Amino acid sequence: MKNKENIDVRKYLGMSFAFALALIIAMIFFFAIDKISAVSKFFNSIVKTLMPFLIGGCLAYIICPMVNILYKLYLKLFSKVFKKASEEKRNSYANSFSIYSGIIIAILTLLFIVIMIIPNLAKSVIRIIQLMPDAIQRLINFLEHTIKSNDYIAKNSELIINKGYDYAMDFLNTNVIGNINNIITNLTSGFLGVFSLIFNILIGFIVAIYLLFMRKKLARQGKMIIYSIANEKEADSIMDEIEFVDKIFSGFITGKILDAIVIAIICYFLLLLYRLFNPNVEVMNEVMIAVIVGIFNVIPFFGWYVAWIIGFLLCLIVNPGQAIYFLIFNFILQQIDGNIIGPRILGDNTGISGFWVLFAILLFGHIWGFFGMLIGVPVFAIAYHFIKKAIFRGLLKKGQFKMAVDYEKDYAKKESEKFTEKMKATYERIKEERQKDDSE
């Protein structure tokens, strides 16, 4: 009688579980596609509800580097002032003072931007309204001169005017008067949206304070969760990747904000120089133009062009000479920023080429709008890093170590030597694992 082979039940149970899980995931995916509008509406409602917490998290993440610097300064100060106090109390005082100082600085910065832009924007609108009658009169004179000097236009002027009038009335009746209810609804929702944003920002600052006080505890809790799920080597690898992601985001955001502040200050003094050389000439407010240049400079690639156009048009309303001056010096300033100031402040945090920067801005700008243009570059840089790492790991497993090392040598970066050392270590580990499997 032949002995029957022992059946590995665990193998078939694992296959059954994997098949059931794949089936459940496929059903969920099919349901999500079939009910895409309902799913999208559901997630939008969740995001809208959690918006104050999302804003608070972003504020806390942006303010955190400044808080850490202030914490060290306060700790040194309190160690000299409160010599008799315990170390725990000094740490507590330094932590509290650094957090509230960081929040106050952030609030004052936002108020400064709002106070500088809104009143000056109102003045610009008033100035446009004041200049409008004169501009309209010049346009009428130009049209009259053109009609009189051109026989064809003079003969057909009445026909052209009638067609223009009919087109204008048709446009008003169809697009304006016919959609007046929609226009009023959109304006109302727009005003409500502004108030909702202000409310969310106020709540966001409160959330940011809580998160900054809890930052060390939350970081330790997250680390405990990772090490409780994965083994030590995998957990160490995950922690390395989290540090990399934090380095990319914090370095990019902090560097961009600092770069924008430096450019805004330089722009302000250069505009002030024009006023000093032209004391009796009316000019556009320097602070407003500098703030606009600084804000849009945060957006990579496109931001400078937008600030250039807005600043030029605002200056042109008041003083064409100042507009030409702004056009020239801002172009030179951008070249200096792109080649000297920016690289000094930002370094090579993203590690991706200009082509991928443009690609990331267009892609994430289309998906998430203005916010996507801000964070698109670091998000894409992180995705690029993980894809590159997966490709290199595949090359190492296939024994193509030389191909990976040659690529790093041909397209060297500042971190290439460290990355190559990591590749070598990974290659040796994979080689040992293969030898061990072969021996078994």
C-alpha positions in Angstrom: 0.0 0.0 0.0 1.4 3.4 -1.1 1.9 6.1 1.6 -0.1 9.2 0.9 1.8 12.5 1.0 1.0 14.8 3.9 -1.2 17.7 2.7 0.0 21.1 3.8 -3.3 22.6 5.0 -1.7 26.0 5.8 -0.7 26.4 2.2 -4.3 25.9 0.9 -5.7 28.1 3.7 -3.3 30.8 2.8 -4.3 30.6 -0.9 -8.0 30.6 0.0 -7.5 33.6 2.2 -5.5 35.5 -0.5 -8.2 34.7 -3.2 -11.0 35.9 -0.8 -9.2 39.1 0.0 -8.5 39.7 -3.7 -12.2 39.1 -4.5 -13.3 41.6 -1.7 -10.8 44.2 -2.9 -12.1 43.8 -6.5 -15.7 44.2 -5.4 -14.9 47.3 -3.4 -13.0 48.7 -6.4 -15.9 47.9 -8.7 -18.4 49.5 -6.3 -16.2 52.6 -6.0 -16.1 53.0 -9.8 -19.8 52.4 -10.2 -20.7 54.8 -7.5 -17.9 57.3 -8.1 -20.1 60.4 -7.6 -21.5 59.2 -4.3 -18.0 58.1 -3.1 -16.5 61.4 -4.2 -19.3 63.3 -2.4 -18.8 61.2 0.7 -15.0 61.9 0.8 -15.6 65.6 0.1 -17.9 65.8 3.1 -15.3 64.1 5.3 -12.6 66.5 4.1 -14.9 69.5 4.6 -15.7 68.3 8.2 -12.0 67.7 9.0 -10.8 70.8 7.3 -9.9 72.7 10.5 -7.8 69.7 11.6 -6.1 69.5 8.2 -5.3 73.2 8.3 -4.1 72.9 11.9 -1.9 70.0 10.9 -0.4 72.0 8.0 0.2 75.0 10.3 1.8 72.9 13.0 4.1 71.3 10.5 5.1 74.6 9.0 5.6 76.3 12.4 7.4 73.3 14.0 10.9 74.1 12.7 10.6 77.7 14.0 9.3 76.3 17.4 12.3 73.9 17.7 14.7 76.8 17.1 12.9 79.0 19.6 12.8 76.1 22.1 16.7 75.9 22.1 17.0 79.7 22.5 14.4 79.8 25.4 16.1 76.8 27.1 19.5 78.6 27.1 17.8 81.8 28.4 15.8 80.0 31.2 18.9 78.0 32.3 20.5 81.3 33.1 17.4 83.1 34.5 15.8 80.2 36.5 19.0 78.6 37.9 17.2 77.2 41.0 14.3 75.7 39.0 14.4 72.0 38.0 15.4 70.9 34.5 11.9 69.6 34.0 10.3 73.0 34.7 12.9 74.8 32.5 12.0 72.4 29.6 8.3 73.0 30.2 8.7 76.7 30.2 10.9 76.7 27.1 8.4 74.4 25.3 5.4 76.6 26.2 7.1 79.9 25.3 8.4 78.6 22.0 5.0 77.2 20.9 3.1 80.4 21.8 5.8 82.6 20.3 5.7 80.6 17.0 1.9 80.8 16.9 2.0 84.6 17.5 4.7 85.1 14.8 2.6 83.1 12.3 -0.6 85.1 13.2 1.2 88.4 12.9 2.7 87.4 9.5 -0.8 86.5 8.2 -2.2 89.8 9.5 0.7 91.7 8.0 0.0 90.1 4.6 -3.8 90.9 4.8 -3.3 94.4 6.0 -0.7 95.2 3.3 -2.7 93.7 0.4 -6.4 94.5 1.0 -6.1 98.3 1.7 -3.6 98.8 -1.1 -5.7 96.6 -3.4 -8.8 98.8 -2.6 -6.7 101.9 -3.4 -5.7 100.4 -6.7 -9.3 99.7 -7.6 -10.3 103.2 -6.7 -7.4 104.5 -8.7 -8.6 102.4 -11.7 -12.1 103.9 -11.3 -10.7 107.4 -11.2 -8.6 106.8 -14.4 -11.5 105.0 -16.2 -13.3 108.2 -17.6 -10.1 109.5 -19.1 -9.2 106.1 -20.5 -12.7 105.7 -22.1 -12.5 109.2 -23.6 -9.1 108.4 -25.1 -10.6 105.2 -26.5 -13.5 107.1 -28.0 -11.1 109.6 -29.6 -9.0 106.8 -31.0 -12.1 105.1 -32.5 -13.3 108.3 -34.0 -9.9 109.0 -35.6 -9.7 105.5 -36.9 -13.2 105.6 -38.5 -12.5 109.0 -40.1 -9.1 108.0 -41.5 -10.3 104.7 -43.0 -12.9 104.9 -45.8 -14.0 101.2 -45.5 -14.6 101.5 -41.8 -16.3 104.8 -42.3 -18.8 103.3 -44.8 -19.5 100.3 -42.7 -19.3 101.9 -39.3 -23.0 101.9 -38.8 -23.2 98.2 -39.6 -20.3 97.4 -37.3 -21.9 99.4 -34.5 -25.3 97.7 -34.9 -23.7 94.3 -35.0 -21.6 95.1 -31.9 -24.7 96.4 -30.1 -26.7 93.3 -31.0 -23.9 91.1 -29.8 -23.6 93.0 -26.5 -27.3 92.9 -25.9 -27.5 89.2 -26.8 -24.6 88.5 -24.4 -26.3 90.4 -21.6 -29.7 88.7 -22.1 -28.2 85.2 -22.5 -25.3 85.1 -20.1 -26.0 87.8 -17.5 -29.7 88.4 -17.1 -30.6 84.8 -17.9 -28.2 83.5 -15.2 -28.7 86.3 -12.6 -30.0 83.7 -10.1 -26.9 81.6 -10.6 -24.6 84.6 -10.3 -26.2 85.7 -7.1 -26.0 82.1 -5.7 -22.4 81.9 -6.6 -21.6 85.2 -5.1 -23.4 84.2 -1.9 -21.6 80.9 -1.7 -18.3 82.7 -2.4 -18.9 85.0 0.6 -19.9 82.1 2.8 -16.8 80.2 1.6 -14.6 83.1 2.7 -16.2 83.2 6.1 -15.9 79.4 6.4 -12.2 79.6 5.5 -11.6 82.3 8.1 -13.4 80.2 10.7 -11.4 77.1 9.7 -8.1 79.0 9.9 -9.0 80.2 13.4 -9.9 76.7 14.6 -6.8 75.5 12.7 -4.5 77.7 14.9 -6.1 76.1 18.1 -5.6 72.6 16.6 -2.0 73.6 15.7 -1.3 74.6 19.4 -2.5 71.2 20.6 -0.5 69.3 18.0 2.7 71.3 18.8 2.3 70.5 22.5 1.7 66.8 21.6 4.3 66.5 18.8 6.9 64.5 20.8 4.3 62.2 22.3 2.7 61.6 18.9 6.0 60.9 17.3 6.8 58.3 19.9 3.4 56.7 19.6 3.9 56.4 15.9 7.3 54.8 16.3 5.8 52.4 18.8 3.1 51.4 16.4 5.6 50.8 13.6 7.9 48.6 15.7 4.9 46.7 17.1 3.8 45.7 13.6 7.1 45.1 11.7 10.3 43.4 12.7 13.3 45.5 13.7 15.0 45.6 10.3 11.7 46.5 8.5 10.8 49.0 11.2 14.3 50.7 10.9 13.8 50.9 7.1 10.3 52.4 7.5 11.7 55.0 10.0 14.5 55.9 7.5 11.9 56.5 4.8 9.7 58.6 7.2 12.8 60.7 8.0 13.5 61.1 4.2 9.9 62.2 3.6 10.1 64.7 6.5 13.4 66.0 5.2 12.0 66.6 1.7 8.8 68.3 2.9 10.2 70.4 5.7 13.3 71.3 3.7 11.3 72.4 0.7 8.5 74.2 2.5 10.8 76.0 5.0 13.3 76.8 2.3 10.7 78.2 -0.1 9.2 80.4 2.7 12.6 81.7 3.6 13.5 82.3 0.0 10.2 84.2 -0.6 10.9 86.4 2.4 14.4 87.2 1.2 13.1 88.0 -2.4 10.2 90.2 -1.0 12.7 92.2 1.1 15.1 92.7 -1.8 12.1 93.7 -4.1 10.9 96.2 -1.5 14.2 98.0 -1.3 14.7 98.1 -5.1 11.2 99.6 -5.5 12.0 102.1 -2.7 15.1 103.1 -4.6 12.9 104.1 -7.5 10.8 106.3 -5.2 14.0 108.0 -3.8 15.2 108.8 -7.3 11.7 110.1 -8.3 10.5 111.9 -5.2 7.7 113.9 -6.9 6.2 111.1 -8.9 3.2 109.0 -7.9 4.1 105.3 -7.6 2.4 102.0 -6.6 2.8 101.0 -3.0 6.2 99.1 -2.6 5.1 96.9 0.3 2.1 95.6 -1.6 4.2 94.7 -4.7 6.9 93.1 -2.6 4.3 91.0 -0.7 2.7 89.8 -3.9 6.2 88.9 -5.3 7.0 87.0 -2.1 3.7 85.1 -1.9 3.8 83.9 -5.5 7.5 83.1 -5.3 6.5 80.2 -3.1 5.0 78.5 -6.1 7.9 76.9 -8.1 8.4 77.8 -11.8 5.0 79.5 -12.5 4.8 81.7 -9.4 7.5 84.2 -10.5 5.7 84.8 -13.9 2.4 85.4 -12.2 4.0 87.9 -9.7 5.8 89.5 -12.7 2.5 90.1 -14.6 0.5 91.3 -11.6 3.2 93.6 -10.3 3.7 95.1 -13.8 0.0 95.7 -14.3 -0.4 97.3 -10.9 2.6 99.6 -11.5 1.3 100.4 -15.0 -2.0 101.8 -13.6 -0.1 104.4 -11.5 3.2 104.9 -13.2 4.4 103.4 -16.5 8.0 104.3 -15.7 7.8 102.3 -12.4 6.2 99.4 -14.4 9.2 99.3 -16.8 11.6 99.6 -13.9 9.9 96.7 -12.1 9.9 94.6 -15.3 13.6 94.9 -15.7 14.9 94.6 -12.2 12.5 91.7 -11.3 13.8 89.8 -14.3 17.4 90.3 -13.1 16.3 89.4 -9.5 14.7 86.1 -10.7 18.0 85.1 -12.4 19.9 85.9 -9.2 17.3 84.0 -7.2 17.3 81.0 -9.5 21.1 80.7 -9.7 22.4 82.0 -6.4 19.9 82.7 -3.6 17.5 79.8 -4.2 20.2 77.1 -4.4 21.9 78.5 -1.3 18.7 78.4 0.7 17.0 75.3 -0.7 20.0 73.3 -1.8 19.1 70.1 -3.7 16.2 69.0 -1.4 14.0 67.5 -4.1 16.7 65.7 -6.2 14.6 65.9 -9.4 15.3 67.8 -12.6 13.6 70.9 -13.9 11.5 68.8 -16.3 10.0 66.8 -13.5 9.4 70.0 -11.5 7.4 71.4 -14.3 5.6 68.0 -14.8 4.7 67.9 -11.0 3.4 71.4 -10.9 1.1 70.9 -13.9 -0.1 67.5 -12.8 -0.8 68.3 -9.1 -2.0 71.8 -10.0 -4.7 70.2 -12.2 -5.7 67.7 -9.5 -5.6 69.9 -6.4 -5.4 73.5 -7.8 -3.3 76.1 -6.1 -2.5 73.8 -3.2 -1.3 71.2 -5.6 1.1 73.6 -7.2 2.6 74.3 -3.7 3.1 70.7 -2.6 3.3 69.0 -6.0 7.1 69.1 -6.3 7.9 67.5 -2.9 5.1 64.9 -3.4 6.5 63.9 -6.8 10.1 63.9 -5.4 9.1 61.4 -2.8 7.2 59.2 -5.3 10.3 59.5 -7.6 12.5 58.4 -4.7 10.4 55.3 -4.0 10.2 54.3 -7.6 13.9 54.7 -8.1 14.6 52.6 -5.0 12.3 49.9 -6.2 14.0 49.8 -9.6 17.5 49.6 -8.0 16.3 46.9 -5.7 15.1 44.9 -8.7 18.4 45.4 -10.5 20.3 44.2 -7.4 18.1 41.1 -7.2 18.7 40.4 -10.9 22.5 40.7 -10.4 22.7 44.0 -12.3 24.6 45.8 -9.6 27.1 47.4 -12.1 24.2 49.0 -14.0 22.9 50.7 -10.9 26.3 52.0 -9.8 27.2 53.2 -13.3 23.9 55.2 -13.4 24.7 56.9 -10.1 28.2 57.8 -11.3 27.0 59.2 -14.6 24.2 61.2 -13.0 25.9 62.0 -9.7 24.1 63.9 -7.0 25.4 65.1 -3.6 23.9 62.0 -1.9 25.1 59.6 -4.6 28.1 58.3 -2.6 25.9 57.5 0.4 23.2 55.9 -1.9 25.9 53.8 -3.6 27.1 52.6 -0.3 23.6 51.6 0.6 23.3 49.8 -2.7 26.5 47.9 -2.0 25.3 46.9 1.4 21.9 45.8 0.0 23.7 43.8 -2.8 25.9 42.0 -0.2 22.9 41.1 1.9 21.0 39.8 -1.2 24.1 37.8 -2.2 24.3 36.2 1.3 20.6 35.4 1.2 21.0 33.7 -2.2 24.0 31.7 -1.0 22.1 30.6 2.0 19.1 29.5 -0.1 21.4 27.6 -2.5 23.1 25.8 0.4 19.8 24.8 1.9 
